[in-house]
Amino acid sequence: MMYFDSHIHTEFSADSEMKAAEALREAEKQGLGLVFTEHLDYDYPAAGEEEFIFDPEAYWAAYEPLRAEGNLSLGVEMGMMASAREKNAAFLRRAPFDFVLASIHFLDVKDLYYPETFEGREKREMYHEYFTVMRAEIYAHPFINALAHIDYIARNAPFENPEISYGDFTEDIDAVLRALVETDTTIEINTRRLGDTRGIKELAPIYRRYHELGGRYVTIGSDAHVPDGVGRNYDRARELACAFDLQIVTFRERKMRVCED
């Protein structure tokens, strides 16, 4: 199977206006397949402004004809919170999703996208909470296929050093990685922060440790919300996977499929 960018947002996500045709056209230029992973975040803190929920039946009806060509799979990026566990499970019963990508976007029902979420918080304590919640929700969501952007908290954290450095958070990160291995959940290599050497330097030890603990598979996702983001830094992600003997996969009908040239 061809290589897939397994983390793409189109206009079914509240924060994207990208058309399916735009994403597919850009992917074709790069020789990539795509997995659409629209945002599902129940109990979104700012509900009423942008509600991160979509209609799965309408999604499937709109995109199933495109899916039939074989270079597109249809998934969901599911926000994991304790309050959303049952609703998340029920949502998946409404359409035959190919792929369930899980993420942590909130702490204490506060959005990690916004700097004010970090106000009054100490980095070590906050990051410990982030990883603790992530571990617990992996076990509480046995229906997920992969964990998205383990470093999401570092994207917008206003700390002088926002990184989730493995050496600083060894026990917390190990606990998350063990949860992934024990539940047969794949980890994503998210390409968003692979455009600079710092991002690669900080993430490399995490994927090395994932392999040491028994992890063998990764998905690669650009997290694209616009056409220019599709496939961004994909080659760097492939190099990272190769460096630690991790097999790149995607999912179809909730089953893992190996990506090869």
C-alpha positions in Angstrom: 0.0 0.0 0.0 1.2 3.5 -0.8 2.2 5.9 2.0 -0.5 7.9 3.7 -0.8 11.2 5.4 -3.1 9.9 8.1 -4.1 13.2 9.8 -6.0 15.7 7.6 -8.8 18.2 8.4 -11.3 19.4 5.8 -14.4 21.6 6.0 -16.1 19.0 8.3 -13.8 20.2 11.0 -14.8 23.5 12.8 -11.3 25.0 12.3 -10.8 24.1 8.6 -12.2 25.3 5.3 -10.2 23.0 3.1 -12.2 21.2 0.4 -11.7 17.4 -0.1 -10.7 18.0 -3.7 -8.0 20.5 -2.7 -6.5 18.0 -0.2 -6.6 15.1 -2.7 -5.1 17.2 -5.5 -2.1 18.2 -3.3 -1.7 14.6 -2.1 -1.6 13.3 -5.7 1.2 15.6 -6.5 3.2 14.0 -3.7 2.2 10.4 -4.4 0.4 10.2 -1.0 -2.9 8.7 0.1 -4.9 10.5 2.7 -6.9 9.8 5.8 -9.4 12.5 6.7 -9.6 12.9 10.5 -12.3 15.5 11.3 -12.4 17.0 14.8 -14.7 15.5 17.4 -14.3 17.2 20.8 -17.3 16.8 23.0 -17.6 19.2 25.9 -15.5 21.7 24.1 -14.8 24.6 26.6 -15.8 27.4 24.2 -18.9 25.6 22.8 -21.1 28.2 21.1 -18.0 29.8 19.4 -16.7 26.8 17.5 -18.3 23.5 18.4 -15.9 20.7 17.4 -18.5 18.2 16.5 -19.6 17.0 13.0 -22.4 15.0 11.5 -20.9 11.5 10.8 -23.7 10.5 8.5 -23.3 13.6 6.3 -19.6 13.1 6.4 -19.8 9.6 5.1 -22.4 10.4 2.5 -20.3 13.3 1.2 -16.9 11.5 1.0 -17.7 7.8 0.5 -17.7 8.2 -3.3 -14.2 9.6 -3.0 -13.1 6.8 -0.6 -14.1 4.2 -3.2 -11.0 5.1 -5.3 -8.7 3.6 -2.7 -6.4 6.5 -1.9 -8.7 8.0 0.7 -9.8 6.6 4.1 -12.3 8.3 6.4 -11.5 8.7 10.1 -12.0 10.9 13.1 -9.7 12.8 15.4 -11.4 12.1 18.8 -10.7 14.3 21.8 -10.3 12.2 24.9 -11.8 13.4 28.1 -13.3 11.5 31.0 -16.7 13.2 30.5 -16.8 12.2 26.8 -16.0 8.5 27.0 -19.5 7.2 26.5 -20.4 9.8 23.9 -17.2 9.0 21.9 -18.1 5.3 21.9 -21.6 6.1 20.7 -20.4 8.4 18.0 -18.3 5.6 16.4 -21.4 3.5 16.0 -23.0 6.0 13.6 -20.6 5.5 10.7 -18.1 2.7 9.6 -15.0 4.8 10.2 -11.7 3.5 8.9 -9.5 5.1 11.5 -9.8 6.6 15.0 -7.1 9.0 15.9 -7.1 10.1 19.6 -5.8 13.3 21.1 -5.6 15.4 24.3 -6.6 19.0 23.5 -7.8 20.0 27.0 -6.8 20.0 30.6 -9.3 20.8 33.3 -11.7 21.5 30.4 -9.4 24.3 29.3 -8.1 24.5 25.7 -4.4 24.0 25.4 -4.5 26.1 22.2 -4.8 29.3 24.3 -2.0 30.9 26.3 -4.4 31.8 29.2 -4.8 28.1 29.9 -1.2 28.1 31.1 -1.6 31.2 33.4 -0.7 30.5 37.0 0.6 27.0 36.1 4.0 25.6 36.7 5.4 23.6 33.8 6.4 20.4 35.6 3.2 20.1 37.4 1.1 20.9 34.3 2.9 18.5 32.0 2.7 15.8 34.6 -1.1 16.2 34.6 -1.1 16.2 30.8 0.7 12.9 30.6 -1.3 11.4 33.5 -4.6 12.2 31.8 -3.3 10.9 28.4 -2.4 7.6 30.0 -5.7 7.2 31.7 -7.7 8.0 28.6 -5.8 5.6 26.4 -6.9 2.8 28.7 -10.4 4.2 28.9 -10.8 4.4 25.1 -10.1 0.8 24.0 -11.6 1.6 20.6 -8.9 4.0 19.4 -6.3 3.1 16.8 -3.6 5.7 17.3 -2.5 8.5 19.5 -2.0 11.9 17.8 0.7 14.5 18.6 2.1 13.4 21.9 3.8 16.8 22.0 0.6 18.9 21.5 1.0 20.8 24.8 4.3 22.1 23.6 2.9 23.8 20.5 1.5 26.9 22.3 2.9 26.7 25.8 4.4 30.1 26.8 7.1 28.6 29.0 10.7 29.6 28.2 11.3 26.0 27.2 8.0 24.5 26.2 9.4 21.1 25.1 8.3 17.7 26.5 12.0 16.6 26.8 12.2 12.9 27.5 15.0 13.4 30.0 12.8 15.8 32.0 9.6 13.7 31.9 10.9 10.1 31.6 8.5 8.4 34.0 5.5 10.3 32.6 6.3 9.6 29.0 7.2 5.9 29.7 3.8 5.5 31.3 2.1 6.8 28.2 4.2 4.6 25.9 3.6 1.5 28.0 -0.2 2.2 27.8 0.1 2.3 24.0 2.0 -0.9 23.8 -0.3 -2.7 26.2 -3.4 -1.7 24.4 -2.0 -2.2 20.9 -2.5 1.4 20.1 -0.2 3.0 17.5 1.6 6.3 18.0 1.6 9.0 15.4 4.6 10.9 14.1 3.0 14.3 13.7 5.0 16.3 11.2 3.9 19.8 12.4 7.0 20.4 14.4 9.5 18.5 12.3 10.4 21.6 10.3 13.2 22.5 12.6 16.0 20.5 14.2 14.8 21.3 17.8 11.5 19.5 17.2 13.3 16.5 15.8 15.8 16.5 18.6 13.2 16.5 21.3 10.9 13.9 19.7 13.6 11.4 18.6 14.2 10.0 22.1 10.5 9.4 22.6 10.2 7.2 19.5 13.4 5.4 20.4 11.9 4.6 23.8 8.6 3.5 22.2 10.5 0.9 20.2 12.5 -0.2 23.3 9.2 -0.8 25.1 7.8 -2.9 22.3 6.2 -0.4 20.0 6.6 -1.3 16.3 4.2 0.8 14.3 3.6 4.5 13.6 1.2 6.5 11.5 2.4 9.8 10.0 0.2 12.8 10.0 0.7 16.4 8.9 -2.4 17.7 10.8 -3.1 19.8 7.7 -5.9 22.3 7.8 -5.0 23.9 4.5 -3.7 22.5 1.2 -0.1 23.7 1.7 0.1 21.6 4.9 -0.7 18.3 3.2 2.3 16.0 3.4 4.5 18.7 5.0 7.8 17.3 6.4 6.6 13.8 5.5 10.1 12.7 4.4 11.5 13.8 7.8 8.9 11.7 9.5 9.8 8.7 7.3 13.5 9.2 8.3 12.6 9.3 12.0 10.6 6.1 11.7 13.4 4.4 9.8 16.0 5.5 12.4 14.2 3.5 15.1 13.0 0.6 13.0 9.3 1.6 13.2 7.0 0.4 10.5 4.8 3.1 8.9 1.1 2.1 8.7 -2.3 3.4 8.0 -5.8 2.0 8.7 -8.7 0.9 6.5 -11.9 -0.5 8.0 -10.2 -0.2 11.4 -7.5 -2.6 10.3 -3.8 -1.8 10.1 -2.2 -1.7 6.7 1.5 -1.4 6.1 2.7 1.4 3.9 5.4 0.5 1.3 6.9 2.0 -1.9 
